[in-house]
C-alpha cells in the first residue's frame, strides 16, 4: 500500500493512503517489502492507523523470532468462513537500507503458511487464501516462473487460492490445484476470485480467477475518497507543481536510469557513480518542463548518496560480479588508482563495498536529480 509512493501520499508520511484505504472498505491486508522502506516502527505505525487488520505469518523479530502481526484473519460472509494468511517475499532485505533490513527476519513462505493451516481448519475454516507479497513472471498463455509458484507447490493442499504481488506480472493459473492470481501494480487492474463452496462441509469445490482492468471513463468517483484526494492535492500543490528544470528531449526508462546515475556522479563530484536499476520508479519523462512531483516519482525512495573512495581493482570486481549495476563514468579502470565513487545506500551498503574508505554522506538521489535538472 505504501513505499515509493507518489508525492501526494509520501509527503504526508503516507497517511493519505491509509486514510483512503480505510474509506474503501478493505477486510484484510498483508505487508509488502515497501512497507519496511522506512523501518519496522514506521510500518507498524501505519498498520495501526488502518481500520482493517493486517496479517504477517513470516515476518519475525530478529532476536526472539516473534511474529510482529497476527499470521491470519478469518472473514465470515453469509455463513461461510474464509481464512487469509499473509506472507512477504524472503527477498525483502535486499530492497532495504541495511539499518532496516537488520530489524526482522523473513521466514520461508510455504513453511509459514503450512504452520497455520491446521489452526484455521481446527476453527472450522476450509476456504483458505494466501495473501502473498511474492510473485512470479508470466512466460506464456499457461506458463510462469518465480518464487510464489515454487512456494505454492509446497503449500498444504488445503490452500485454495494465492493472491500474489511484488513482480507486477499478470498471473492467473492453477498450481497443484491452487489458484494463483496477480494483477500488475498501481491499481491498473484488480483480481476477482470466485469460490464455489459446499455449505455442508465448508470446502471450496471450485475457484476461478480473473484479472480485470481498472476503468475510469464514465465512472463517477466515490465522493468521500475524491474529496480526500483533492484535499491532499491542494496541500501539496505548491511543492509538487514547482518546475525544477527542463528536458530537451524525451527520456525512456534506460535513458532516465543513465541520467540519474550521471546526476549522482555530478552531485557527489565523483569520478564514477554506481546505481541499482530498481532505484528509479518512473517509466519515462517527457521533453519540456519537469515538476518536483515528476522528479520525485523518479526517486521516490529518497535514498542517501555516499561519496567514498575505492581502488580500481575493487571497483572492477564489483562491476563484474554485479553486471546489472548502472555506471556513470569510465568502465576501464586502472587497478591501482583510487577513485571517488558515488553510490546510493542500497548499493553502497552491500558487502562488496566493505573495503571502501573515506565515506561521506552528500545528500539524496532526489536532491542529485533536482540539482541536475536545475542546471538545464
N, C-alpha and C positions, 0 to 999 in steps of 0.2 A: 504493500500500500504506500510506503514511503521510502525515501532514499533516492538520491539523484533525481529529486522531484523538480517540477517546474518552479520558477521563482515565486509564483503566486502562493505556493504552499511552503516551500523551504524557507523563504524569508521570514515566515511566521512560525518557524520550528515545526513545520508540518502539521500543526494543529488544524488548519483548514481542511486537510484531507480527512482527518479523523472526524471532524465535525460533519463533513459531507457524508461519509460512510455511515455515521450514526443516523442520518436522515434517510438513508437508503434502505434501512430495514434488514441489514445482514443478520444472519443467525449464528455464524461461526466463522473464524478465520484461523490462519496459521502464519508463522513468521517466515519471511524470506531472508536471503543473505543481506539485502539492503537495509532491513530493519536494524541491523547491527552496525551500520556505517558510522554512527556517532557513539557507539558503545552500548553495552548492556543496560546501563542505567537509563539512557535516553530511550532505548527500545521499550523498556518496561514502563517508563513514564507515559509514553503514547498509548501502549496497550491498556493502561489503567484509565485512560480517558475514553476509550472505546466503550460504546454501550452494548457491545456484543462480546462473547467470550473468544479468546484466542487459545489455541492448542499448540503444544510443542512436545512431542514424545521423544525426540532425540537430542535436544539441547540441554546440556547439564553443566553444572558448575565445575570448574577445573579441579578444585581441591577435593570437595566431598562427593562429587558426582550426583548431586541432587538435581531433579528437574526444576527448571525455572518457571514453568507454567504447567497447568494440568495437561495430561497427554491426550485426552479425548473429551468430546462433548456429545451428549445424547440429545437429539432433537426429535420431538414427537409431533406427528401430523396425522390427524384423522385416525387416531388409534394405532398408528404404526411408528415404532421407534427406529430411528436411523442413527447409527454411531459414526462420528467423524474423528479420525486420528490424524494429527498434524505432524509432519516431519519436514526438515530442511536439509538441503544438499550438504554433503560432507565436505564439499569444496569451499564452503563459506569462508574459512580463514584466509584463503588465497585472495579474496576480494577485499580484505580489510587491512587497515593500518595495524601494525604489529601490536600496539597497545590494546587494541580492541580484540584482535584475534586470540590473544592470550587469555581472555576472560572466561571463555567457555570451551567445552568440547562438543563436537557433533558426532553422535554415535551412528553406527550402521543403520540404514533406513529400514530394511526389512526386519532385522532383529528387533528394532524398536517397535515396529508395527505388530509383529508376532507376539511380543510380550503382553500387549494389551487386548488382543483379540479374545482370549479366553475370559477376561474380566467383563468385556462387553457382552459376550454370549451368556455369561452367568447372570446377567441382569435382563435377559430376555431379548437382547438385541441381535438380530440375524442379518439385518441390512447394514453393511459396513462400507464406509467410504474413506479412502485415504486422501487427505489434502496434502499434496507434496510439492514444496517449492524445490523441485528437482525435475529435470526434463530429459528430452531426447531430441533427435533431429529427424525430420521427415525425409525419407530417401526414395519415395515412390508411392504408388497407389496404396499398397498394403505393407510397406516396409518402413522401418525406422530403427535407429540405434541410439543408445545412450544410457545414462545412469538409471533413470526411472524404469526403463524396460528391464534392465538387468535385475533391479531390485524387486520389481513386480513378479518376476519369475520365482523369486524366493519368498514371496509373501504367502501367508496362510490362505488356503483355498476359500476360507470364509469371507475374504475381502471380495466385494462385488465390483467396486469401481475405484479408479485412481484419477483424481483431478490434478494434473501436473502443471508445472510452471518453469520459470527460470531460463529456458532456452528459446522461448518466443517462437517456437516452430509448431505449426498445426499438427495435432495428433488426434486420431480417432480410430482406434484399433483394439483388437482383443489380444490379451496376453495370458495364456493359460486359463482362459475362461473369465478373465477380469477385464472390464472395460477401462481403457486408458484414453483420456481426452486432455487436450491443451489448446488454448485459444489465443495465441500470439501475445501482445503486450499493449500497454497504454489504452486498454479499453476499446480497441478497434474491432474486437469480436468477443463473443462470450460462448461458454459451453452450456448446452442444455442436456441434461441426463434424465432419462425417464426409466423408472423402475416399475416392473410389474411384480407385485408382492402377493404371496399366498397369505391371506389373513389368518388362517388357522395356525400356520407354523411361523409366520413372520419372515419366511425365506424369500429372497429375490429370485424369481423364476425367469426373468428376462431383464436385460439392461441395454438400453440403446442411447447413443450419444450423437449430438450434432454440434458443429461449430458454426455459429451464425454471425454474420457481420452486424456491427452496430450501425444503425441508420440515424440520420439527423433530419433530413429534408421532410417537411410536413409533419414533424413530431413536435408537440408543444412541450417545452422544458417543464420539469417539475418546479412549481413556483418557489417552494421553500429552498431547494438546492440552488436554483438560479439566483435567488436573492443573496444567498450566502456567497456564491462565486462573485457576483457583482460587487459586493461589499469589499472583499479582499482585492479584487481587481482595481478598484478605485484607490485603495490604500497603498498599493504597491506601484501604481502608475508612475509617480514622479521618478522612481528609480528604474523601473522596467522599461519605460519609454525613452529614456535618455539615450541619445545616439553617441556611441563611443568611438566610432570610426567608420571607414568606408572600404568596401572591397571593389577592386577594379574589374573583377570577373567572378563568375560562378565557381564555387568550390564543391566538388563531390566529396564523399567520405574519405578516400585516400588522400586527396589534396588537403582536406581540412585537418587530417591527422598530421600531415607533414608540416602544415602551418603552425599547429600547436607545438610541435617539437621545436621548430625554428624559433618560435616566440619564447620558449623557455630557455633556449640557449642564449638568446639576446638578453633576456631579463636577468639571467644569472651572470652574464659576462663570461660565459664558459667557452671552452674550445669545442665541446661536444655535448649534446643533450640526448638522453635515452628515455623513452616513454613507452608504456604498455599500450597496445591498440585499444583496449577496452576503457581507457581513461576518458575518451571523448564519447558523448552521448548523442550528439546532434548528427543526423544523417547527411546534411549538406547546408550550405549557406548561399543565398542569392547575392548577386552583384548589387552594389549600392550601399546605402547607409545600414549600419549594424547597430542594433539597440543593445542595451545592457542585458535585457532578458534573453536575447538570442545568443550573446556571448556566454551567459550563464548556462544556457542549455548545452553548450559545448562542454563546459567544465562544471557540471552540476555538483560534483563531489567536493570541489574546492580543496583538492589535495595539496599538502605542503610541497614546496620545491626546495631541494637541498643543493647546495654547491659544495662539491667535495673534490678531492684530488686522488687520482689513481694512475698507476703505471700502465703504459700502453699494452704490455703483455697481459695484464689482468683484465683490461677492458676488452681486448680481442677475445679472450677466453669467455667472458660474459656474453658477448655478442654471438659467438659460435655456439654456445650452449643454449641460447635463447634467440633463435633466428627470427622470431616474430616481433621482437622489440623494434620500435621505430627509432631511427637515428637521425639526428641533425648534426652535420659536421663531417669531417673526414672519416672514411671507412678504413683506410690503410693507415695504421698507427705504428710508430716506432716503439719497439718493445721496451726500451729503457727510458723513454721520455715520460715525464709526469704531466698529465693533462688535467685541466679544470673541467669537471663534469657536472652537468645539471641533471637531476633525476627527481621524479616525484616520490612521495613517501612510499607508495606501493612497491615501486621498483627498488628504491634505494635501501629499503629495509630487508631485502632478500639476502640470504647467506652469501651469495656471490659477491656482494659489496662489502663484506666484512673487513677486507684489507684496506678500504678507503680511509683517507686521513683528512684532517682539517675541514670537518663538517661545519657548514654554515647555513642556517635557515634564511632564505632570501624572500619568501612570500608564498603565494599560492599559484596554482596553474591558471586560475581565473585572472588573477592580477597580471600575470605574464601575458595572457591573451589580450586583455583590455589595453595594456601598455602598447602592445604591438599594433593593435587596431588604431589606437590613438595617434600613431605616427603616420597612418595612411591618409 
